[in-house]
Structure formats: structure tokens, C-alpha cells
């Protein structure tokens, strides 16, 4: 963002009262959250595609809880907590 654009936006914000500024801040936070969620969704989709591609190429993907034991994972059993 250029300095002149930023200065113009700040100048416009100076015309708003506190309630209007609060609304703007809330909308900015919603936009940030939505963008973050979209980024995470894209990363999850990329992960799923990579998993499927690796499996199709004959790569076994395993999870090791203990060093001596491993068990295969299934992509449909994955949960993504974010």
C-alpha cells in the first residue's frame, strides 16, 4: 500500500465517530478471519491432494506413536482442528 493511499484512508477514518470506527474494526476482523480460513482450507485441500497423490504412487503413509509400533492412517479418519 502506498503512503498516499494510506494517508487518504486515515483521513477518511478521521471523519467517523467512535461507533462507526468500532463497526469498521469489526468488519476488518471478520475479513481477516475469512481470509485466514480460506488460506487454511486451501492448505488442507493441498494436503489431501498430496496424500492421495502419494498413495497413488505407492507410498505408504504411517503414523508412529511408539517407536516400535506403526499403523497405517486413512485420510478420511483425519480431523483438522484449527
Secondary structure by P-SEA (a helix, b strand, c coil): ccaaaaaaaaaaaaaccaaaaaaaaaaaaaaaaaaaaaaaaaaaaaaaaaaaaaaaabbbbbbbccccbbbbbbcccccccc
